């Protein structure tokens, strides 16, 4: 009987150790992801409005937005078919308005142009 209790106590201790290690690992991952989010939030972004020719519906807007999101450094996109524009927020260390316009043109089939003063 004493051996059974010893085995049960050892098993419980091992289980507690495993659960504790898993909890610590999850807490560490959570802290790391929070640090990444804070760093991203503190990183400077810029916004630009690109002219897009040929959009006439929500499907066109979706195609342009999808293409823009493929550019590394793009953090937000909102296309407007009525205005013929797409507003893009991006990390200037990773992308330029010209690059974003080029990718939109290539991937969506709609001609996108960066404003002349974006150089």
PyMOL commands that set and color helices and strands:
alter all, ss='L'
color gray80, all
select helices_A, chain A and resi 2-42+58-69+97-108+116-118
alter helices_A, ss='H'
color red, helices_A
select strands_A, chain A and resi 46-53+74-80+85-90+111-113
alter strands_A, ss='S'
color yellow, strands_A
deselect
rebuild
show_as cartoon
